Amino acid sequence: MTIPKYDKLIFEISKPGRKGYTLPPNDVPPKDVTELIPEKFLRKVPANLPETSENQVVRHYVNISTKNHHIDKGFYPLGSCTMKYNPKVNEVTSSMPGFRNTHPHTPEQHSQGALELMYELAGMLTEISGLKAASLQPAAGAQGELTGLLMIRAYHDKQGNPRKKIIVPDSAHGTNPASVTLAGYESVNVKSNESGTVDLEDLGRVVDEDVAGIMLTNPNTLGIFESQIIQIEKMMRDVGALLYMDGANLNALLGISRPGDMGFDCVHINLHKTFSTPHGGGGPGSGPVAVSERLEPFLPVPRVIKADGRYRLDYDYPDSIGKVHAFFGNFGMLVRAYTYMRMHGPEGLRGISENAIINANYLLARLRDHYELKYDAPVMHEFVLSASRQKAMGVRAMDIAKRLLDYGFHSPTVYFPLIVKEALMIEPTETETKETLDAFADALIKINEEVKSDQDLVLQAPHTTPVKRLDDVRAAKEINLCYKE
Ligand SMILES: *Cc1c(COP(=O)(O)O)cnc(C)c1O
């Protein structure tokens, strides 16, 4: 007997005629399908769908789900992404029938609860960010960026000149320059100085009246607070430019400092990072934007307002950039984030950031003698090491990332930010115990020893996972989602 090394595809399990469902008997007169759907829209051959029993389907997907590393299975210190756990109570509230079953076209008088939740959530986000108003529509941080930039463009347009450039530091996330380009601006790079923050001299060289704004991440992608933000704000205001904050790292600031107080006009808030809603494939995401008075008139519509004790959808903002998402954004995520924030309350939210900062600094203290630290400054909720010493011995950051899987850990973010060669960007989050942090530090220290004593072990890792190293470039370029007999 040969035991297959991989799980069968669901199509390989399939047997013609096998079913995993039972439907009640039909109690309406049957109709011919061609009476209901025009002939030209009908399939010529039946869809190639797998046919299985119910428990075959359940086992198939449960087995697959445990082959992958995920936040419910193990530590996931993916820098910049804030992979904190997803509280199960979020799932309870977001599946309450009143939220889950509400059709987006439900009239206002029958959706007061959903509207109230959106109104309250936008209010909490403006309070946390120290800004004037918020839109919950964007579906992710990147779409929040585009939304913010389109508002900045609308603002300058209204003054008579949309301007040409947006300044982006060299430590920025790749979505920043991409969003700048999509918004019709030219992305102008500004360098980082030796302490890993914006180089003010270089900034002085690129600032002029053609600049519409700057996009800053604070704390930045090195986990370092941009302490010169007040000077940067002044330089921008002097030329009439606006300030956009990439709020992906808000996990470090809750209840401690506010983008609005730092002078920002707009911030996107990744609910799937800071406020515990699931990421990516487990998503969808949500990236609300909060804005200052300058940008408020340009917010997407509709906005939820409260008048005479009722909640209403208000479309009456002539300067609005319009809609950026169908209906009101990813509503289920809004319920989850709202739950998380109400569960913690203001003190609890501050505690999140304090613990995130302590955890990151603890891990850094344990690891700093074993890996290179290019920017040695106090860090906030994450930090960036480099595998450059290991590379000199023939092992790269990617090899270390793969070896970590053998120890049961997801890798940190690697090769980002770009200003650190062989970057290992580590973000433990506030929800991890000291035992987990220690086990992770021990694993990285052990791998560093293996690099010296048993290099092949690292170079050929992972050894314990269902698949070894995949050709991920090819997987992205030659997507094949079809099953062929
Ligand atoms: C995650 C992230 C983004 C993009 O956010 P998405 O929600 O993934 O679209 C932008 N900037 C930084 C610094 C990030 O970490």
The ligand as an SDF file (V2000), in Angstrom:
LIG
                    3D

 15 15  0  0  0  0  0  0  0  0999 V2000
   -0.1630   46.7440    6.8710 C   0  0  0  0  0  0  0  0  0  0  0  0
    0.4160   48.0430    6.5130 C   0  0  0  0  0  0  0  0  0  0  0  0
   -0.1270   48.8300    5.4970 C   0  0  0  0  0  0  0  0  0  0  0  0
   -1.2530   48.3710    4.5870 C   0  0  0  0  0  0  0  0  0  0  0  0
   -2.3820   47.9780    5.2630 O   0  0  0  0  0  0  0  0  0  0  0  0
   -3.3500   46.8270    4.6880 P   0  0  0  0  0  0  0  0  0  0  0  0
   -4.4660   46.8310    5.6800 O   0  0  0  0  0  0  0  0  0  0  0  0
   -2.5640   45.5810    4.6680 O   0  0  0  0  0  0  0  0  0  0  0  0
   -3.7890   47.2710    3.3290 O   0  0  0  0  0  0  0  0  0  0  0  0
    0.4210   50.0750    5.2880 C   0  0  0  0  0  0  0  0  0  0  0  0
    1.4720   50.5100    6.0030 N   0  0  0  0  0  0  0  0  0  0  0  0
    2.0340   49.7580    6.9880 C   0  0  0  0  0  0  0  0  0  0  0  0
    3.1930   50.3170    7.7590 C   0  0  0  0  0  0  0  0  0  0  0  0
    1.5400   48.4960    7.2590 C   0  0  0  0  0  0  0  0  0  0  0  0
    2.1110   47.7510    8.2020 O   0  0  0  0  0  0  0  0  0  0  0  0
  1  2  1  0
  2  3  1  0
  2 14  2  0
  3  4  1  0
  3 10  2  0
  4  5  1  0
  5  6  1  0
  6  7  2  0
  6  8  1  0
  6  9  1  0
 10 11  1  0
 11 12  2  0
 12 13  1  0
 12 14  1  0
 14 15  1  0
M  END
$$$$
